[in-house]
Amino acid sequence: MNPTVKAFFHEPTYTVSYVVSDPQTGRAVIIDSVLDFDIKSGRTGTQAADEVIAYIKSENLETDWILETHVHADHLTAAPYLQEKLGGTIGIGGCVDKVQSTFKTVFNFGDEMQTDGSQFQHLFADGESCPVGNLTLEVMYTPGHTPACVTYKIGDAVFVGDTLFMPDYGSARCDFPGGDARVLYKSIRKILSFPRETRLFMCHDYGPNGRDYAWETSVAEQLADNIHIHEGVTEEEFVAMREGRDADLSMPVLIIPSVQVNMCGGQFPPAEENGVSYLKTPVDLL
């Protein structure tokens, strides 16, 4: 059996969230949700998440999992809000502790910041599987973009996070702390070892050269056409290309708020005595 996949594109951050459901039982998972955030004012919003909620309710689905493919640096997760409205367990890969340890130092958080992944309800092991109705959710570690990246496979649908983009856009950057182009090459090759007809779903798309936004491709299409890592590209060629491109990239617009919130399972820092939550901005560090 294969799942029903419903995509939600958030144009302000070019992020694609997914509701993946078992058509027989109506059990569902949400992957890579988005909390609206206005960087100019610091205001949050739930429009994107509310669209997901409306769909789940209209289809009479039951939410088992709210999943993150990694600690995102370009959008904030809506996982706690979705859990409040729909239930479900918030999960991420077990190596999130590596990201937490690194960025606890970056943001100079104190002892109140735990670095054991305990902000999430479930930490997936590499190769772990669990049921989603009559389907099976399978977890594969795919680090390189970050140390905590995972890929989720449900039936013939594979959700690759930021490891890959559509074939005409290529692959993920590897210059964040803990990133590694050589490791990413091996992770992508693992993904591309699935059967050629396997559906691959991206976490982002930017519509290069003016084409319409798109987020579904296949192993066969990636092997044939991916501009960075098509069939025949060697590890050394990929690493040289990726490291060269990464040297000229600027930081994502939302990296500072996103990482602080996302590595804590979507929770903002506790409100201070005036009832307001504050985020830190390191100066001359990133």
N, C-alpha and C positions, 0 to 999 in steps of 0.2 A: 504494500500500500504506500501511496505517496500523499504528502500533506497538501492542504490548501494554504497558499501563501498570499497574504495581502500586504502590499507595500504602502508606506506613508512617506512621502518626500517632503522634507523640511528645507525649503529653498534658502532661508537665511543662513543656515549652516551647511547646506548641501548634503544633509544627512538622510539616510534611508532607514526607517524603523520598520519592523516586520511583526505581524501577527501570524503565527504558524499554527495550524490547527488540524486535528484529526477529523476528517469529514464524517466518520461513523459515530464517534462519541462526543464530539464538540469540545474535547479537552484542547487547551491552547497554551502557547508560550509567546511572550513578547520579547523581541530582541532589539537592543540598542535604542531605547526610547529617548525622547528629547523634551527637556524643559526649556521653554522660551526664556531668553535672558537678554535684556537690553544693556549692553556694555556701557552706554553713555549715562544711563540713570541708575544702573544697578537693580532694576526692577525685573522680577520674574513673572512668568505667565504660563498658563496651562492649555493654551489653544491646541498645540500639537498633540499633547497627551489626551485631551478631551476628544479629539478625533478618533484616537485609538479606542478609547472607552466606548464611544458611541457605536463603533463598528462591532466590538465584542458583544455589546448588549443587543444590537440589532440582529446578530447571528446566533444569539443564545449560547455563546461560548462560555466555558469555565476556564479561568486562568490558573494554570499550575505553576508556571515559572515566569519570572521577569529577569531576563538574562543580559549580561554585558559581555561583549567579545573582548573588551580590555578597558583600561582606564583612559577614557577619551580625553583628548586635549583640544578639541574643537567645538564641543557642545556639552551642555550639562545634561545629566540623566534625569528623567522623571520617575525613576523607579519607586521611591517612597510614596509619591503621590498616587501612582498607579496601584501600588499595593494597598493603600488606604481605601481606594475605590473598588478594587476588583479582587483583592486577596492575592494569593500566589507567594512563592518563595523567591527572594532576590539572590541570584547566583552569579559567580564569576570564577575565572580560573584560579587555582591554588597559588600561583606565583604572584598574586597581587601584593603579597607581603614585600616583595623586592621593590616594587614601585613605591609602596608606602614608606619603606625605609629610606629610599633616595629622596623623596620629596618632603618627608618630615624634616630633613636637613635643609632643603632648599627654602622651605617656609619657616624654618626655625620654630617648629611646634614643640611644645613641652611634653612632659610625661603623660598629659591627658590624651595625647595622640597615640593610639595603639597601632602597632605595625604587624599584627598577626592575622589580618583579614577578618577580624571579628565584627566589623561593621556590616558584613554581608552575612546572610543566613546560611549560605552554602558555598563552599569552595570546592570546585570540581578538580578531581585528579585526572591526569592524562589517561585517556582510554576509558574513562568512566561512562556508564550508560544508565539511563533510567526511562521508564515508560511515559509516554504522553498519549493517553488513551490506548489505542491499539498500535500506535507507532512507537519507535524507540529514538530517544535523543542520545546521540553519541558525541563525546567531547574529545577533541584532539588539540594538544598544545601546538601552537604555531608562532613561537616568539620571533623576534627580529625587529619589528616596528617598536614594540616594547617587550620587556621580559614576561609580561603577564598575558599576552595575546592568546586567545583560543579560537578554534573554529568549531561550529556546531553543525552536525549532520542529522537531518531528520528525513528518513526515506531517501528520495533522490535529490533532496534540496540541501545545499551546503552554504552556510553563512560564514563568510570569510573575514568579517571585520575589515580592518585596514591593511591586511596583507596584500591584497590585489585590488585593482580598479578595473574598469572596463578595458578591453584590449587596446583601445586607442589612447588610454591615459597611463597605463603601466602598473606601477607598484608603489608601495608605501615608503615614506621617508624613514630613515634609520638613525637620525641624528639626535633624537631625544635621549636623555640619560638612560643607559641600559640597552639602547638600540644597537643592532649589529647587522650589517648588510650580509655578511656571510651566513649568519644564522637565518636571516629572512630567506635567502636563496633556498636553503634546505627545507624550510617550512613550506614555501610555495611549491617546491617539487613534490612534497608529500600531498598537498592539495591536488596537484595536477596528476597524481597517480590514481585518482578515482576513475571509474569508467568514463569514457569520453562523452557520453550523453548526460552525465551528471549536471544538474542545474547549479550554477554558482550565483550567489546573491551578494552584491557589494554593499558596503556601509556608506559609501559616498559616491557622488558623481558631480562633475563640474561642467558638463556639456562642452568639451573642447571643440574649437573651430566652429562654434555656433550650432552644433547638432542638438537635437532634443535630448533632455535628460534620460538616462537609461541606467538600469542597475541589475539586470539579469543577463547572464551569459552562460557559457558551458565550458567544461574542460576542453573539449575539442576546439572551440573558438579561441580560448586562451593559448593553447599550444600552437595554434596556427598563426595568430595575429597579435599577441601581446607585444607591444613595442619594446618592452624591457626584458621579457623573460620567455619569449616563445621557444618552441622546441629547437634545440641546437645551441642555445646561448649557454656558455660555460659559466661556472661559478666565478672564475676570475674576471670574465667580461662583465658579469652582472655587478660584482663588487666595485669594480673600477667605475662603471657608469653611475651606480647608486651613490657612492661616496662623492663623486664629482658633482652630481646634481644637488646633493644635500648641502654641500658647502655654500651654495648661493641662496638657500631658502631662508625666508624670514619666519619668525615664530607665528603660530596661528593666533588669530585675533583674540580668541577666548581661552587661551591656554592657562592663564593665571587663575581665573575663577573655576574653570572646568576641572583642572587637576585637583585643586583643593577640595572640591565638592565630590567629585566622582570617586576619588580614592577612599572616601569615607562612606561609600554606598549611597551617595546622593544626599547625604545630610549636610546642611550648612553648619558652620560653627555655632555653638550655643549663644543665644542672645545675651548681650551685656546688660548692665543694670538699667539702661534706658529702654530695654526691650528690643533693641536692634542687633541683628547679626552682622558681623564685619568680616570681610576677606582681606588677606594680606597681599601686598604687591612688593616683591623683592626688587630693589633698585640696583641696576648694573650687575646683575647676576646671571640671568638667562641670556 
